Amino acid sequence: MKTFCLTLGLLLLTFLCCNATSPAVEISTVPRMCCFSFSKAKFPLKRVTDIRMTHSSCSHKAFIVTSVLGRKICYKQDMEWALKVYRQHQH
């Protein structure tokens, strides 16, 4: 019984130590949002509140555009309209 409790305790301790990750590592390695479907619809630039590139670990490179209503819409990075919006929001 002592061996079982000791083994279980060591297993639990090992799990807790290995499961602990730094928040900085987690933020830089885990994508927040990736895109798998893309819009081709354009809307007025004044209705765009934010635009961001997808994380480098996402399988598709894209822009995530946030509208004034809070909707997040994905556009391929080679779409001219999305590139224009991205450039304008960077300055």
Secondary structure, DSSP 8 states (H G I E B T S, - for coil): -HHHHHHHHHHHHHHHHHH---HHHHHHHS-S---SS-------GGGEEEEEE--TTSSS-EEEEEETT--EEEEETT-HHHHHHHHHHH-
